[in-house]
């Protein structure tokens, strides 16, 4: 077979398993928005999209990246939840910007936890600036950190100019890139993700509700973030997790440029409901179970087990689950040393009609060190004969 070479650094949803899962499914509903994206996070598949790579103003969806950088600082012990941060004149000046506020002022020293709730639940621009200064020292340094993280994920269509999402020349992203950021929060910081489900938050005797209307409509929706500016329109990233006989399924919808708060909620709900009803989630392999056992050359072990990264699920058009076909493409010959988790192949899943629905990365389950000099020499001869 051809050598399968894919960079482990390939990020963003363009590197996700195939979009073609939608090829034989019920067509997605008409969505009244400029663009949208629906991702099955359990199967790591895009189920539907329109204008998902079109650059647009992200409005307060920007605060997803702001939160990610703050969460990383908490993880790395550079910040503590109970740590109090000063409120600068710059953060206070956000009250003049016309956006959402937590209503902090320079006489206050809110905790990081309070500021996070103010930014996530109340979408406070002032809270975002206070957190940015607390982590980066200056807003400009923090924005550079945001952009470095975007670059590390390969988000080529994203450029941040501020931590709030207010309109600024060159401040842009896409539905696909924003979905990558949202998924990273859910994946890397599950203990912090719970903040996105809070329905309302009171600070300094001012109560504000979460603008994600789906939190009150659909009990399976447990986050994420809203955004609005005149240029961006009404935007919403929503995530839901529902129980099915073969396990939990999480979907993430991104709606960009709807014309009202109600519309962005309605269109997001339509996408989520369609994704759950038009597709079945099929568990192909349990976590850690070998998808294949393949020969290894010049190694201390003669074989290596190839596994998926966790349990292997695929989302397939409803009714296609019993007729799936699988093939494996892998590096051949597989020569030691091999590191645990090293990607060496892919499991391709197609429907009975031949439509590809998934391409699942396969990695080495256990490290395979190099053999001694005699073992390597013997395998070299065998490979030459082969």
C-alpha positions in Angstrom: 0.0 0.0 0.0 1.0 3.6 -0.4 2.8 5.1 2.6 0.3 6.9 4.8 1.9 10.1 5.9 -0.1 12.7 7.8 1.4 15.2 10.2 0.4 14.8 13.8 0.2 18.6 14.0 -2.6 18.8 11.5 -5.3 20.6 13.5 -8.6 22.2 12.7 -11.6 20.4 11.4 -10.1 20.1 7.9 -8.1 17.2 9.5 -11.1 15.6 10.9 -12.6 12.4 9.6 -14.7 12.7 6.5 -17.4 15.1 5.7 -18.9 12.7 3.3 -20.9 11.1 6.0 -23.7 13.4 4.9 -23.7 12.1 1.4 -26.4 9.5 1.9 -28.1 11.0 4.9 -31.3 13.0 5.0 -30.5 16.5 3.7 -29.8 19.1 6.5 -32.6 21.6 7.2 -32.6 25.0 5.7 -30.7 27.2 8.1 -31.4 31.0 8.2 -27.8 32.2 8.8 -24.8 33.2 6.8 -22.9 30.1 7.6 -23.0 27.0 9.9 -21.2 23.9 10.9 -22.4 20.7 12.7 -19.8 18.4 14.3 -20.3 15.0 15.9 -17.6 15.2 18.5 -18.0 11.6 19.6 -17.3 10.3 16.1 -15.0 13.3 15.2 -17.0 14.0 12.0 -18.4 17.0 10.3 -22.1 16.2 9.6 -23.1 19.4 7.7 -21.7 22.7 6.8 -22.2 25.9 4.7 -19.7 28.7 4.3 -17.8 27.1 7.2 -14.5 28.6 6.0 -15.7 32.1 5.1 -13.9 34.7 7.3 -16.2 36.6 9.4 -16.3 38.7 12.6 -16.6 36.3 15.5 -18.0 38.8 17.9 -18.0 37.4 21.5 -17.3 33.9 20.2 -13.8 35.4 20.5 -14.1 34.8 24.2 -13.8 31.1 23.7 -10.1 31.6 22.9 -9.8 34.1 25.7 -11.2 31.5 28.1 -8.9 28.8 26.7 -5.8 30.8 27.3 -7.0 31.6 30.9 -7.8 28.0 31.5 -4.3 27.0 30.4 -2.8 29.5 32.8 -4.9 28.0 35.6 -3.8 24.5 34.6 -0.1 25.6 34.6 -0.5 27.2 38.1 0.2 30.7 36.7 -3.1 31.8 38.1 -5.5 30.6 40.8 -9.3 30.7 40.9 -9.3 32.5 44.2 -6.7 35.0 43.1 -7.9 38.6 43.1 -7.1 40.8 40.1 -7.1 44.6 39.8 -9.5 46.3 37.5 -7.6 48.7 35.3 -8.8 51.9 33.7 -8.6 50.1 30.4 -11.0 47.3 31.6 -13.3 49.9 33.1 -13.3 51.9 29.9 -15.0 48.9 28.2 -18.3 50.4 29.5 -18.0 53.0 26.7 -17.7 50.4 24.0 -21.4 49.5 23.8 -20.9 45.8 24.4 -21.8 43.4 27.2 -20.4 44.2 30.7 -19.9 42.5 34.1 -19.9 46.0 35.6 -16.6 46.0 37.4 -14.7 49.2 38.3 -11.2 50.2 39.5 -12.3 50.1 43.2 -13.0 46.3 42.9 -10.6 43.3 43.0 -12.7 40.4 41.7 -11.4 36.9 41.8 -10.4 35.0 38.7 -13.4 32.7 39.3 -15.8 35.7 39.4 -14.2 37.2 36.3 -14.5 33.9 34.4 -18.2 33.7 35.2 -18.6 37.4 34.3 -16.9 36.7 30.9 -18.6 33.4 30.1 -22.1 33.8 31.5 -22.5 37.6 31.2 -20.2 37.9 28.2 -18.5 40.9 30.0 -16.0 42.7 27.8 -14.6 44.4 31.0 -14.1 40.9 32.6 -12.3 39.8 29.4 -9.8 42.7 29.6 -9.2 42.2 33.3 -8.4 38.5 32.7 -6.2 39.3 29.7 -4.2 41.7 31.8 -4.0 39.3 34.7 -2.6 36.5 32.5 -0.5 38.5 29.9 0.4 41.6 31.9 -1.0 43.7 29.0 -3.9 43.1 26.6 -1.4 43.2 23.6 0.7 40.4 25.1 -2.4 38.3 25.8 -3.7 38.8 22.3 -0.3 37.5 21.0 -0.8 34.4 23.2 -4.3 33.9 21.7 -2.8 34.1 18.2 0.1 31.7 19.0 -2.5 29.1 20.2 -4.5 29.6 17.0 -1.3 29.1 15.0 -0.4 26.0 17.0 -3.8 24.5 16.0 -3.3 25.4 12.4 -6.2 27.9 12.3 -5.1 29.8 9.2 -8.3 31.8 8.9 -8.2 33.2 12.4 -6.6 36.4 13.6 -7.4 38.0 16.9 -6.9 41.7 17.6 -8.6 41.9 21.1 -9.9 39.5 23.8 -13.5 40.7 23.6 -14.7 40.3 20.0 -15.5 44.0 19.5 -15.2 45.0 15.9 -11.6 45.8 14.9 -9.8 45.7 11.5 -8.4 42.3 10.9 -10.2 40.6 13.7 -11.7 37.5 12.1 -12.3 33.8 12.3 -14.5 31.1 10.7 -17.2 28.7 11.8 -14.7 25.8 11.4 -11.9 27.5 13.3 -14.2 28.5 16.1 -15.5 24.9 16.4 -11.9 23.8 16.9 -11.5 26.2 19.8 -14.8 25.2 21.3 -14.0 21.5 21.1 -10.6 22.1 22.7 -12.2 23.6 25.7 -14.6 20.6 26.1 -11.7 18.2 25.5 -8.9 19.8 27.5 -10.8 21.5 30.3 -14.0 19.4 31.1 -14.0 20.8 34.7 -14.1 24.3 33.4 -16.6 23.6 30.6 -19.4 23.3 33.3 -19.3 27.1 33.6 -20.9 27.4 30.2 -24.0 25.7 31.5 -24.7 28.4 34.2 -28.1 30.0 33.4 -27.5 33.3 35.3 -24.9 35.0 37.4 -25.1 37.8 39.9 -22.1 40.0 40.6 -22.2 43.2 42.7 -26.0 42.7 43.1 -26.5 42.8 39.3 -28.1 39.6 38.0 -27.6 38.8 34.3 -28.9 35.8 32.3 -26.9 33.6 30.0 -27.8 34.6 26.4 -27.7 31.0 25.2 -31.5 30.5 25.0 -31.0 26.7 24.4 -29.9 26.2 28.0 -33.5 26.8 29.0 -35.2 25.0 26.1 -33.2 21.7 25.6 -32.0 19.9 28.8 -29.3 18.1 26.7 -27.7 21.4 25.7 -24.9 22.2 28.3 -23.0 25.2 26.7 -21.4 27.1 24.9 -21.2 30.8 23.8 -23.2 33.5 22.1 -22.0 36.6 20.1 -23.3 39.7 18.5 -22.1 42.8 16.7 -23.7 44.7 14.0 -21.2 43.3 11.5 -21.2 39.7 12.8 -24.9 39.4 13.3 -26.2 36.9 15.9 -23.9 33.9 16.4 -24.2 30.9 18.7 -22.0 27.8 19.4 -24.1 25.2 21.2 -23.2 21.8 22.4 -25.5 19.0 23.4 -24.9 15.5 24.8 -27.6 12.9 24.6 -27.8 9.3 25.8 -28.2 6.4 23.3 -28.1 2.6 23.8 -24.5 2.4 22.7 -23.3 5.4 24.8 -23.4 9.2 24.9 -23.2 11.3 21.8 -22.0 14.9 21.8 -22.8 17.3 18.9 -21.5 20.8 18.5 -23.3 23.4 16.3 -21.9 26.7 15.0 -24.4 29.3 13.6 -22.9 32.5 12.2 -24.8 35.6 11.1 -28.4 34.9 12.1 -30.8 37.9 12.3 -31.9 37.7 16.0 -31.3 36.0 19.3 -34.4 33.8 18.7 -33.2 32.9 15.2 -29.7 31.8 16.3 -31.3 29.6 19.0 -33.9 28.1 16.6 -31.4 27.4 13.9 -29.0 25.8 16.3 -31.7 23.6 17.7 -32.7 22.5 14.2 -29.1 21.5 13.4 -28.7 19.5 16.6 -32.0 17.7 16.3 -31.2 16.8 12.6 -27.8 15.5 13.5 -29.2 13.2 16.2 -32.0 11.9 14.1 -30.4 11.6 10.6 -27.3 9.8 11.8 -26.6 6.7 13.9 -23.4 6.5 16.0 -21.7 3.1 15.6 -19.0 2.0 18.0 -16.5 0.0 15.9 -14.0 -0.7 18.7 -13.7 -0.2 22.4 -10.9 2.1 23.8 -7.6 0.2 23.7 -8.9 -2.7 21.6 -6.6 -3.6 18.7 -8.0 -2.6 15.3 -5.2 -4.6 13.7 -2.0 -6.4 14.7 0.8 -5.9 12.1 4.4 -7.0 11.6 7.3 -4.8 12.8 10.8 -5.0 11.3 14.0 -4.4 13.3 12.1 -4.3 16.6 12.4 -6.1 19.9 8.8 -7.2 19.3 7.7 -8.8 16.0 4.3 -7.2 16.0 2.5 -4.0 17.0 -1.1 -3.5 18.0 -2.8 -0.6 16.2 -5.6 1.2 18.1 -7.8 4.2 17.7 -7.3 7.2 19.9 -9.9 6.1 22.4 -13.0 4.3 21.5 -13.7 4.3 17.7 -17.1 5.7 16.8 -18.4 6.7 13.4 -21.5 8.6 12.5 -23.4 7.0 9.6 -26.6 7.8 7.8 -29.5 6.2 9.7 -29.9 2.5 8.6 -26.4 2.2 7.2 -24.7 0.9 10.5 -25.1 -2.8 9.7 -23.6 -2.5 6.2 -20.3 -0.7 6.9 -17.1 -1.8 5.2 -13.6 -1.1 6.7 -10.2 -1.1 5.2 -6.8 -0.3 6.7 -4.1 1.8 5.1 -0.8 1.8 7.0 2.9 2.5 6.7 4.5 -0.6 5.1 7.1 -1.8 6.1 6.7 -0.7 9.7 10.3 -0.3 11.0 11.2 0.1 14.7 11.6 2.2 16.8 7.9 3.0 17.2 6.7 5.3 19.9 3.5 4.7 21.9 0.8 6.8 20.2 2.7 7.2 17.0 0.3 7.5 14.0 1.1 4.9 11.4 -2.1 4.3 9.5 -5.8 5.0 9.1 -9.0 2.9 9.2 -11.3 3.9 6.4 -15.0 3.3 6.8 -17.4 3.3 3.9 -21.1 2.5 3.3 -22.3 -0.4 1.3 -22.6 1.9 -1.6 -18.9 3.0 -1.3 -19.4 6.4 0.2 -16.6 7.2 2.7 -18.0 8.1 6.1 -14.8 8.2 8.2 -11.0 8.0 8.2 -9.9 7.1 11.7 -6.3 7.6 12.7 -4.5 4.5 13.9 -1.7 4.7 16.4 0.8 2.3 18.0 -0.6 0.9 21.3 2.7 0.0 22.9 6.3 1.2 22.3 8.4 -1.0 20.1 12.2 -0.3 20.7 14.8 -1.2 18.2 16.2 -4.7 18.2 19.9 -5.3 18.8 22.4 -5.1 16.0 22.0 -8.8 15.0 18.2 -8.6 15.0 18.3 -5.4 12.9 20.8 -7.0 10.5 18.7 -10.1 10.1 15.5 -8.1 9.3 17.5 -6.0 6.9 18.3 -9.1 4.9 14.7 -10.3 5.1 13.5 -6.9 3.9 16.0 -7.0 1.0 14.8 -10.4 -0.1 11.2 -9.3 0.3 
